[in-house]
Amino acid sequence: MKNGKSTSWGVLGTIGVLLLGKLKFVLVILKFLKLQTLLSMFIYLGTYALIFGWKFAVALVYLLFIHEMGHAYAAKRIKLPVSPAVFIPFMGAVIGMKEMPKSAKDEGFVAYMGPLFGLLSFLPAIPLYVYTHEPFWGLLIILGGMINLFNLIPITPLDGGRIAAGISTKLWGLGIILLLAYSIYQLSILGFIIVILGSSEWYKLSKKQKRLKDDQLEVQELEHILEKLKQESHSLDSTQELVRKAKSKTSDMEMIKLLNTLNVEIEKMKKDHYLQQLSGAYFLSEEHSYQNQQFILGILNQLEKRLTAFKRDVQITESYYKTDKKTKLQLFLIYIGLVIALTISYYYGSEILMNHPEIQKAMND
């Protein structure tokens, strides 16, 4: 039997041969690396090396990195800007989206490429174990299976939740139940945090979907009122009446704030006009009138921008999660395929470790 030192060099040598054989792949990966990725990676690596040893730390960082590169690759394919990967000790790694995907289909594509790359990352460990009989490769398979299976729980913000969104957001409810049960059983703080985040996201979406028809009607009415406001902006009385009507039609706090500001300023303008009339000036100066008009138009432009954003949000609620039957089936088959492949891999890795002579001897001692 090999001693510890020769075993370590054997593992390192095998990894070196593997990387040299895939040099083109490594060079492609390096293009994705950023300073914050490298710094966070070394901090993560050092943290786990101190607690569990360098082998475990290297395996974990490798698996997480390839998983995140799957997301980065998918995002690049659909021209979706993302932030560099960041490693967070005891949490994992994450790549943030700078923009939302155009549809749940695109979001599902970005999501499932992570576990797919994750699966591919540890598959070479199978022939490597057959060749070297090193239990390290069994550990790599187990870790890879666990990390990616956990990510496939159908709850947002996990990959499984993002894939499920293209099938049916109702699956998030199943994900919440599964992760809550797991978190209680394992006393997982991370699990509880994700349950809270996922439940909050599901509640917000459900609320938006219930209000969808009311929001669509609100957008139509506000567009009509805003158009009339532009036409009547020369008349303070008409503008003020339309502002009151707009306030009664909207529930958007930003729009209400803008309308309140406009109403207060109109009151001031009317007061100034009244005081000038008392002093004998029956008409505002041309310059004063122009300033009032410009101020009103400035507020109206802000209202128009806010209404455009609100309208876009309503349109996203209406169409984002709508996918055709073909897409639903594709996402479902990919999801099930990944779950099955990762589950089989996990149990295969467990069998390797449980039946390895070194492991059995350690358990018997």
C-alpha positions in Angstrom: 0.0 0.0 0.0 1.2 3.5 -0.9 2.2 5.9 1.9 0.5 9.3 2.3 3.2 11.3 0.5 3.3 9.1 -2.6 -0.5 9.1 -2.7 -0.6 12.9 -2.6 1.9 13.1 -5.5 -0.1 10.5 -7.4 -3.2 12.6 -7.1 -1.4 15.8 -8.1 0.3 14.0 -11.0 -3.0 12.7 -12.3 -4.6 16.2 -12.0 -1.6 17.6 -13.9 -1.9 15.1 -16.7 -5.7 15.7 -17.0 -5.2 19.5 -17.1 -2.5 19.3 -19.7 -4.6 17.1 -21.8 -7.4 19.7 -21.6 -5.2 22.7 -22.0 -7.5 24.4 -24.5 -10.4 24.0 -22.1 -8.3 25.5 -19.3 -7.3 28.5 -21.5 -11.0 29.1 -22.3 -11.8 29.1 -18.5 -9.0 31.5 -17.7 -10.7 34.1 -19.9 -13.6 34.2 -17.4 -11.3 34.9 -14.4 -11.3 38.3 -12.7 -9.4 39.6 -9.8 -12.3 39.3 -7.4 -12.8 35.7 -8.5 -9.2 34.8 -7.8 -9.1 36.6 -4.4 -12.3 35.1 -3.2 -11.3 31.7 -4.5 -8.0 31.7 -2.5 -9.8 32.9 0.6 -12.3 30.1 0.2 -9.6 27.6 -0.5 -7.6 28.6 2.5 -10.6 28.5 4.8 -11.5 25.0 3.9 -7.9 23.8 3.7 -7.4 24.8 7.3 -10.6 23.0 8.5 -10.8 19.9 6.2 -7.4 19.7 4.5 -6.1 20.9 1.1 -7.5 17.9 -0.9 -11.1 18.5 0.2 -10.6 22.3 -0.3 -9.2 21.9 -3.9 -12.0 19.4 -4.8 -14.7 21.8 -3.5 -13.3 24.9 -5.2 -12.8 23.0 -8.5 -16.4 21.7 -8.5 -17.9 25.1 -7.6 -15.8 26.9 -10.1 -16.8 24.7 -13.0 -20.4 24.9 -11.9 -20.3 28.7 -12.0 -18.5 28.6 -15.4 -21.5 26.7 -16.7 -23.7 29.7 -15.8 -21.2 32.1 -17.2 -21.0 30.2 -20.5 -24.8 30.1 -20.9 -25.1 33.8 -20.1 -22.5 34.6 -22.7 -24.4 32.5 -25.3 -27.5 34.6 -24.9 -25.6 37.9 -24.4 -26.7 38.3 -20.8 -24.2 40.4 -18.8 -23.1 38.8 -15.5 -20.7 39.6 -12.7 -17.5 37.6 -12.1 -17.9 34.5 -9.9 -17.4 35.2 -6.2 -16.7 32.5 -3.6 -18.2 32.9 -0.1 -16.9 30.6 2.6 -19.6 28.3 4.1 -22.1 29.5 1.4 -20.7 28.5 -2.0 -20.0 30.5 -5.1 -22.3 32.8 -7.1 -22.4 34.7 -10.4 -24.8 37.6 -10.3 -26.9 38.7 -13.3 -26.6 42.3 -14.2 -29.9 42.1 -16.1 -32.9 39.8 -16.0 -33.1 37.3 -18.8 -35.7 38.0 -21.5 -37.8 35.0 -20.5 -38.1 32.1 -18.2 -36.8 29.9 -21.0 -33.5 31.9 -21.1 -33.4 31.8 -17.3 -33.8 28.1 -17.3 -31.0 27.7 -19.9 -28.6 29.7 -17.7 -29.7 27.8 -14.7 -29.4 24.2 -15.9 -26.0 24.8 -17.5 -24.5 25.1 -14.0 -25.5 21.6 -12.8 -24.7 20.2 -16.3 -21.1 21.6 -16.2 -21.1 20.4 -12.6 -21.9 16.9 -13.7 -19.3 17.0 -16.5 -16.7 18.3 -14.0 -16.5 15.1 -12.0 -17.3 12.4 -14.6 -13.5 12.1 -15.4 -13.1 11.0 -11.7 -14.7 7.7 -12.6 -12.0 6.4 -15.0 -9.4 8.1 -12.8 -10.5 6.0 -9.9 -10.5 2.9 -12.0 -6.9 3.7 -13.0 -5.5 4.9 -9.7 -7.8 3.3 -7.0 -7.5 6.6 -5.1 -10.5 7.2 -2.7 -10.0 10.9 -3.4 -11.9 10.4 -6.7 -14.8 8.8 -4.9 -14.9 11.9 -2.6 -14.9 14.2 -5.7 -17.9 12.3 -7.2 -19.8 12.5 -3.9 -19.2 16.2 -3.5 -20.1 16.9 -7.1 -23.3 14.9 -6.8 -24.3 16.6 -3.5 -23.5 20.2 -4.6 -25.4 19.9 -7.9 -28.3 17.9 -6.5 -28.8 20.5 -3.7 -28.8 23.2 -6.4 -31.6 21.4 -8.3 -34.1 21.7 -5.4 -37.0 23.6 -7.2 -36.9 26.8 -5.1 -35.5 30.2 -6.2 -32.8 31.4 -6.0 -31.4 27.9 -6.5 -30.9 26.6 -10.1 -33.7 24.1 -9.7 -36.1 27.0 -8.9 -35.0 28.9 -12.0 -35.5 25.8 -14.2 -38.9 25.1 -12.6 -40.0 28.7 -13.4 -40.1 27.7 -17.1 -42.2 24.7 -16.3 -44.5 26.0 -13.6 -43.9 28.4 -10.7 -46.2 26.2 -8.6 -43.2 23.8 -8.3 -41.6 26.4 -6.0 -44.1 25.3 -3.4 -42.7 21.7 -3.6 -39.2 23.1 -3.4 -40.0 25.1 -0.2 -41.4 22.0 1.5 -38.4 19.8 0.5 -35.8 22.4 1.5 -37.6 23.2 4.8 -37.7 19.5 5.7 -34.0 19.1 4.8 -33.1 22.3 6.8 -35.0 21.1 9.9 -33.4 17.6 9.6 -29.9 18.9 9.1 -30.3 22.1 11.1 -29.0 24.0 8.0 -28.8 27.7 8.5 -28.1 28.2 4.7 -31.2 26.1 4.0 -33.4 28.2 6.2 -32.1 31.4 4.6 -32.9 30.0 1.1 -36.4 28.9 2.2 -37.1 32.5 3.4 -35.8 34.0 0.2 -37.7 31.5 -1.9 -40.9 32.0 0.0 -40.6 35.8 -0.3 -40.0 35.6 -4.0 -43.0 33.2 -4.5 -45.3 35.4 -2.5 -44.3 38.5 -4.4 -44.9 36.8 -7.8 -48.2 35.4 -6.6 -49.3 38.8 -5.5 -48.3 40.4 -8.8 -50.1 37.7 -10.8 -53.3 38.2 -8.8 -53.1 41.9 -9.4 -52.3 41.6 -13.1 -55.6 42.6 -14.6 -56.0 45.5 -12.2 -52.5 46.6 -13.0 -53.1 46.4 -16.7 -56.2 48.5 -16.3 -54.3 51.0 -14.1 -51.6 51.4 -16.8 -54.3 52.1 -19.5 -56.0 54.7 -17.3 -52.8 56.4 -16.3 -51.6 56.6 -19.9 -54.9 58.4 -20.8 -54.6 60.8 -17.8 -51.0 61.5 -18.5 -51.8 62.4 -22.1 -54.5 64.8 -21.0 -52.1 66.3 -18.4 -49.7 67.2 -21.2 -52.5 68.8 -23.2 -53.9 70.7 -20.2 -50.5 71.7 -18.5 -51.2 75.4 -19.4 -54.2 75.4 -17.1 -53.4 75.1 -13.4 -57.0 74.2 -12.4 -57.3 71.5 -15.1 -53.9 70.1 -14.2 -54.7 69.9 -10.5 -58.0 68.1 -11.2 -56.2 65.6 -13.4 -53.5 65.1 -10.8 -56.2 64.2 -8.2 -57.7 61.8 -10.6 -54.4 60.1 -11.3 -53.7 59.7 -7.6 -57.1 57.9 -7.2 -56.1 55.5 -10.0 -52.6 54.4 -9.0 -51.2 52.3 -6.1 -47.6 53.0 -7.2 -45.9 54.9 -4.3 -43.3 56.6 -6.6 -46.0 57.9 -8.8 -48.1 59.1 -5.9 -45.0 60.9 -4.5 -44.5 62.7 -7.8 -48.2 63.6 -8.1 -48.1 65.0 -4.5 -45.1 67.1 -5.4 -46.9 68.4 -8.5 -50.0 69.2 -6.5 -48.1 71.1 -3.9 -46.3 73.2 -6.5 -49.5 73.9 -8.3 -51.0 75.2 -5.0 -48.0 77.5 -4.7 -48.4 78.7 -8.3 -52.1 79.4 -7.8 -51.3 81.3 -4.5 -48.7 83.4 -6.3 -51.1 84.1 -9.1 -53.8 85.2 -6.6 -51.3 87.5 -4.7 -50.3 89.1 -8.0 -54.0 89.7 -8.8 -54.5 91.4 -5.5 -51.5 93.7 -6.3 -53.2 94.6 -9.5 -51.2 92.4 -11.9 -54.0 90.2 -13.6 -51.6 88.2 -15.6 -48.3 86.4 -14.7 -45.2 87.6 -16.4 -44.2 85.7 -19.5 -41.0 84.5 -17.8 -42.9 83.4 -14.7 -45.5 81.6 -16.8 -42.8 79.8 -18.8 -41.0 78.6 -15.6 -44.3 77.2 -14.2 -44.9 75.4 -17.5 -41.4 74.0 -17.6 -41.7 72.7 -14.0 -45.0 71.0 -14.7 -43.6 69.4 -17.9 -40.5 68.2 -15.9 -42.7 66.4 -13.4 -44.8 65.0 -16.2 -41.7 63.6 -17.9 -40.7 61.9 -14.6 -44.2 60.5 -14.3 -44.0 59.2 -17.9 -40.7 57.4 -17.1 -42.1 55.8 -14.0 -45.2 54.7 -15.9 -43.1 53.2 -18.6 -41.2 51.2 -15.9 -44.4 50.2 -14.3 -45.9 49.1 -17.6 -42.8 47.1 -18.4 -43.0 45.4 -15.0 -46.7 44.5 -15.7 -45.7 43.1 -19.1 -43.0 41.0 -17.6 -45.5 39.6 -15.0 -47.8 38.7 -17.9 -45.4 37.2 -20.3 -42.1 36.2 -18.6 -43.2 32.9 -17.2 -45.3 31.9 -20.3 -43.6 29.1 -22.1 -44.9 26.8 -24.8 -45.4 23.0 -24.3 -42.2 22.1 -26.1 -40.1 24.3 -23.9 -41.8 23.0 -20.7 -41.1 19.4 -21.9 -37.5 20.2 -22.7 -36.8 21.8 -19.3 -38.6 19.0 -17.5 -36.6 16.3 -19.3 -33.3 18.1 -18.7 -34.2 18.6 -15.1 -35.1 14.9 -14.5 -32.1 13.8 -16.5 -29.7 15.8 -14.4 -31.4 14.6 -11.1 -31.1 11.0 -12.2 -27.5 11.3 -13.4 -26.4 13.1 -10.3 -28.2 10.7 -8.0 -26.6 7.7 -9.6 -23.2 9.4 -9.5 -23.6 10.3 -5.8 -24.4 6.7 -4.9 -21.6 5.4 -7.1 -19.1 7.6 -5.3 -20.5 6.4 -1.9 -20.0 2.8 -3.0 -16.4 3.6 -3.9 -15.6 5.0 -0.5 -17.6 2.4 1.5 -15.9 -0.5 -0.3 -12.4 0.9 -0.4 -10.0 -1.1 1.8 -8.5 2.1 3.3 -11.9 3.5 4.3 -13.1 0.1 5.6 -9.9 -0.2 7.7 -10.3 3.3 9.1 -14.0 2.6 10.0 -13.0 -0.7 11.8 -10.2 0.9 13.8 
